[in-house]
Amino acid sequence: MAEVEVKMEVGSDGVAIITFSNPPVNAFAISIITSLKEKLEEAMSRDDVKAVVLTGKHGKFSGGFDIKVFQNVQETGKLSLLSNFSIDFVTNRIEDAKKPIVAAIEGLALGAGLEVAMGCHARIATPNAQLGLPELSLGVIPGAGGTQRLPRLLGLPKALEMILTSKPILSEEGNMLGLIDAIVPPEELLKVSREWALDIATECKPWVRSLDNADKIGSLSESKEIIKFARLQAKRIAPNMTHPQACLDVIEEGIVQGGNPGILKEGEVFSELVVSDTSKGLVHVFFAQRATSKVPNVTDIGLKPRVVKKVAIVGGGLMGSGIATSLIVSNINVVLKEVNSEYLQKGIKTIEENVRGLVAKKKLSQSRAEKALSMIKGVSDYSEFNDVDMVIETIIEDLQLKQEIFGEIEKACPPHCILATNTSAIDLNLIGEKLTCQDRVVGAHFFSPAHVMSLLEIVRTEKTSPQVIVDLMTVAKTIKKVPVVVGNCTGFAVNRAFFPYKQSAHILLLLGVDLFKIDRLIRNFGFPMGPFQLEDLSGYDVAVAVGKEYKAAFPDRAFYSPVTELLIESGRNGKRNGKGYYVYEKGSKSKPDPLVQPIIEESIKIANLMPEGKPISITDQEIVEMVLFPMVNEACRVLEEGIVTRVVDLDIASVLGMSFPPQRGGIIFWADLVGSKHIYTSLKNWFEKYGNNLYKPSRFLEERAMNGVPLSAPVSATPKTTSFDSQS
Ligand SMILES: C[C@H](O)CC(=O)SCCNC(=O)CCNC(=O)[C@H](O)C(C)(C)COP(=O)(O)OP(=O)(O)OC[C@H]1O[C@@H](n2cnc3c(N)ncnc32)[C@H](O)[C@@H]1OP(=O)(O)O
């Protein structure tokens, strides 16, 4: 069968098997939908066809509507591209067809994939097929009848859970709950499906129209209560998003008015949401995340990843034990080295606690947890390093010590072994300076807690070999991390672009803006917490140590705030000792601590930033912009210096490493929506007003703003020109 094609074969039993193919996931592209309509029309009109089986090629039913079409609609505004898929195709051509249609589901049926299957008159699936409606994760709602048919097939509570969490269920659960009619092995899928279809045609099995099925919907008052509860939950999980509430409105409409009015409302709401900024951001993140795994001159030069079966970790602290946890739960053997048995026991204990935590959260079964723990071996010397495929060093940020350790591991490990460091700041060229095998040195920058956070920043030097990068990217995927490949500098891409976030928040504080207001506004923007809450969480000692690194690396613009050291002097260390900008007490929510006010007043005096000694007057929007625009400015430098060569890498690094709200599409995507000219002029204005270099626009930003070139255009896209100043 050709790559993108719909084929129909009519058997001697009178069943037409319609197979669609659009690798890799059989997405419903416009051409596939058009061909499917034609084949269905033919099947309905042919006298030798009694029933139809609809199935996908390549071991999958369908990954849903083609999301590239969403991008096209978002760019052109042409809603007609969505071609009334729901009513014209799923309802009229499938559900209302005059001959029975059975969906034969292998592998997965997601989004429109499941919606098409629910329009069919029965569903037969292979074991472990994934069934889900993940549309909310793209900023839209199920738009091909899913909001109406799933509650009618599964009952409201389970349907709401699936839609609101975007999480799929497996066909076994679907079978138990009534979504799937039978589970059969892959080799019997077509045989059973065609028999089922014939049985419906001969009335031996029921001809079920899902939209008419009211059995699983309870009383109106009961349903309304369930939806009310779901609204509260959705608000708690996604406080800044409106589309989950819009989805619940649509589901409620269907319950109150009936399935057909529900489908009409679904269509209206879908059309509004697909062109919203939220959907634009989330669709961008979907494709950007996949693009990060295609690295020019690395993944496109025919290299095959080598197998990494055993990894040694040097250092069993918080990072080392988190990384070890990620590896062992993904079936990679780990040798954990510590300097003495006390530290070793501590490290192993943390790993055991991490694994128990994953079991408690139902992310790991008990048997897999036991297997994982059997894959770790604690050691206090290098004798076990002779057959490891990779070493990850996770000790404290001390260059001399790191150089010594790298000298030792180079001798102890086999010649193919990858030598990785988890440093978050130190120049990799210095760490590997004394080695003979500098092509094997690479940064594996995990984020804390390493067994939970999904980003792996892979830092390459000019000498790191592409093979080593390919290998580490493969390990990242094995342990379910998203790898982003970046260049070498202080802070690499994530911490480098993120440092102005905290510093600008401190400048605002010292200019007299209420810190709790800053936190609240940043949360409203979509970050999970504000800059001061984040500082409380990481601990002030970390903030002071990291602040020194940036001061040394970027003395022209790194800002020193006296607040953190004064907080430490007064016995505060954030969440760790329960006392920070907020008070943390066991069993209750953190609360702003009024007792920090005198410390802030003292800091304001020391810093003396307020113009004429008075707090500045500033709008809420400007507060948010003053925290975020300096990050955009630094991100521009990261791009200009080639630390990151593609904008998608920075967008994904910001979403997964800085918790930049995914619905904003990542830092550069958002900056382009705001407009580089506005960012440039705002920064310039603050630079002139407050005299702080943190706000001085970078050359890259200035050139892009001046030439009207989006920040996301390739680095080579900016013509070199004179500045705004000299132009005006
Ligand atoms: C009207 C309807 O209600 C609206 C919809 O149906 S919206 C779509 C709903 N469906 C989804 O959200 C599913 C999105 N896809 C996924 O979650 C995952 O791709 C998957 C679980 C299907 C497969 O995962 P995995 O095997 O890891 O492969 P993954 O790398 O993600 O995808 C493989 C390729 O298929 C593409 N792809 C996956 N689903 C796609 C889709 N629905 N449309 C277009 N392209 C898609 C990916 O972009 C990727 O392309 P690339 O190779 O060029 O980078």
The ligand as an SDF file (V2000), in Angstrom:
LIG
                    3D

 54 56  0  0  0  0  0  0  0  0999 V2000
  -11.2610   17.0930   15.6000 C   0  0  0  0  0  0  0  0  0  0  0  0
  -10.4410   16.3550   16.6220 C   0  0  0  0  0  0  0  0  0  0  0  0
  -11.1320   16.3170   17.8340 O   0  0  0  0  0  0  0  0  0  0  0  0
   -9.1400   17.0220   16.7970 C   0  0  0  0  0  0  0  0  0  0  0  0
   -8.0010   16.0700   16.9070 C   0  0  0  0  0  0  0  0  0  0  0  0
   -8.0580   14.9030   16.6180 O   0  0  0  0  0  0  0  0  0  0  0  0
   -6.5700   16.7760   17.4350 S   0  0  0  0  0  0  0  0  0  0  0  0
   -5.4170   15.4480   17.4620 C   0  0  0  0  0  0  0  0  0  0  0  0
   -5.6010   14.5800   18.6500 C   0  0  0  0  0  0  0  0  0  0  0  0
   -4.5350   13.6430   18.7100 N   0  0  0  0  0  0  0  0  0  0  0  0
   -3.4370   13.8650   19.4520 C   0  0  0  0  0  0  0  0  0  0  0  0
   -3.3560   14.8360   20.1680 O   0  0  0  0  0  0  0  0  0  0  0  0
   -2.3630   12.8270   19.3700 C   0  0  0  0  0  0  0  0  0  0  0  0
   -1.0600   13.5100   19.0550 C   0  0  0  0  0  0  0  0  0  0  0  0
    0.0010   12.5500   18.8880 N   0  0  0  0  0  0  0  0  0  0  0  0
    0.5830   11.9200   19.9170 C   0  0  0  0  0  0  0  0  0  0  0  0
    0.2250   12.0560   21.0640 O   0  0  0  0  0  0  0  0  0  0  0  0
    1.7430   11.0340   19.6000 C   0  0  0  0  0  0  0  0  0  0  0  0
    2.3210   11.5120   18.4010 O   0  0  0  0  0  0  0  0  0  0  0  0
    1.3770    9.5460   19.4130 C   0  0  0  0  0  0  0  0  0  0  0  0
    0.9670    8.9710   20.7770 C   0  0  0  0  0  0  0  0  0  0  0  0
    0.2440    9.3980   18.4240 C   0  0  0  0  0  0  0  0  0  0  0  0
    2.5980    8.7860   18.8710 C   0  0  0  0  0  0  0  0  0  0  0  0
    3.6860    9.0160   19.7070 O   0  0  0  0  0  0  0  0  0  0  0  0
    5.1740    8.5660   19.2590 P   0  0  0  0  0  0  0  0  0  0  0  0
    5.1250    7.1830   18.7780 O   0  0  0  0  0  0  0  0  0  0  0  0
    6.0670    8.9000   20.3990 O   0  0  0  0  0  0  0  0  0  0  0  0
    5.5380    9.4310   17.9870 O   0  0  0  0  0  0  0  0  0  0  0  0
    5.6870   11.0090   17.8680 P   0  0  0  0  0  0  0  0  0  0  0  0
    7.1140   11.3430   17.6990 O   0  0  0  0  0  0  0  0  0  0  0  0
    4.9070   11.7310   18.8980 O   0  0  0  0  0  0  0  0  0  0  0  0
    4.9270   11.2460   16.4800 O   0  0  0  0  0  0  0  0  0  0  0  0
    5.4520   10.7130   15.2710 C   0  0  0  0  0  0  0  0  0  0  0  0
    5.2250   11.7240   14.1830 C   0  0  0  0  0  0  0  0  0  0  0  0
    3.8200   11.8280   13.9430 O   0  0  0  0  0  0  0  0  0  0  0  0
    3.4060   13.1820   14.0010 C   0  0  0  0  0  0  0  0  0  0  0  0
    2.0490   13.1930   14.5400 N   0  0  0  0  0  0  0  0  0  0  0  0
    1.5710   12.5090   15.5970 C   0  0  0  0  0  0  0  0  0  0  0  0
    0.2520   12.7500   15.7550 N   0  0  0  0  0  0  0  0  0  0  0  0
   -0.0900   13.6110   14.7700 C   0  0  0  0  0  0  0  0  0  0  0  0
   -1.3160   14.2280   14.4040 C   0  0  0  0  0  0  0  0  0  0  0  0
   -2.4630   13.9840   15.0470 N   0  0  0  0  0  0  0  0  0  0  0  0
   -1.2890   15.0860   13.3580 N   0  0  0  0  0  0  0  0  0  0  0  0
   -0.1540   15.3100   12.6640 C   0  0  0  0  0  0  0  0  0  0  0  0
    1.0300   14.7460   12.9670 N   0  0  0  0  0  0  0  0  0  0  0  0
    1.0520   13.9040   14.0150 C   0  0  0  0  0  0  0  0  0  0  0  0
    4.4120   13.8390   14.9310 C   0  0  0  0  0  0  0  0  0  0  0  0
    4.4660   15.2330   14.7040 O   0  0  0  0  0  0  0  0  0  0  0  0
    5.6850   13.1310   14.5150 C   0  0  0  0  0  0  0  0  0  0  0  0
    6.1310   13.7250   13.3270 O   0  0  0  0  0  0  0  0  0  0  0  0
    7.7040   13.7950   12.9720 P   0  0  0  0  0  0  0  0  0  0  0  0
    8.1600   12.3770   12.8850 O   0  0  0  0  0  0  0  0  0  0  0  0
    7.7310   14.5470   11.7030 O   0  0  0  0  0  0  0  0  0  0  0  0
    8.3360   14.5230   14.1230 O   0  0  0  0  0  0  0  0  0  0  0  0
  1  2  1  0
  2  3  1  0
  2  4  1  0
  4  5  1  0
  5  6  2  0
  5  7  1  0
  7  8  1  0
  8  9  1  0
  9 10  1  0
 10 11  1  0
 11 12  2  0
 11 13  1  0
 13 14  1  0
 14 15  1  0
 15 16  1  0
 16 17  2  0
 16 18  1  0
 18 19  1  0
 18 20  1  0
 20 21  1  0
 20 22  1  0
 20 23  1  0
 23 24  1  0
 24 25  1  0
 25 26  2  0
 25 27  1  0
 25 28  1  0
 28 29  1  0
 29 30  2  0
 29 31  1  0
 29 32  1  0
 32 33  1  0
 33 34  1  0
 34 35  1  0
 34 49  1  0
 35 36  1  0
 36 37  1  0
 36 47  1  0
 37 38  1  0
 37 46  1  0
 38 39  2  0
 39 40  1  0
 40 41  1  0
 40 46  2  0
 41 42  1  0
 41 43  2  0
 43 44  1  0
 44 45  2  0
 45 46  1  0
 47 48  1  0
 47 49  1  0
 49 50  1  0
 50 51  1  0
 51 52  2  0
 51 53  1  0
 51 54  1  0
M  END
$$$$
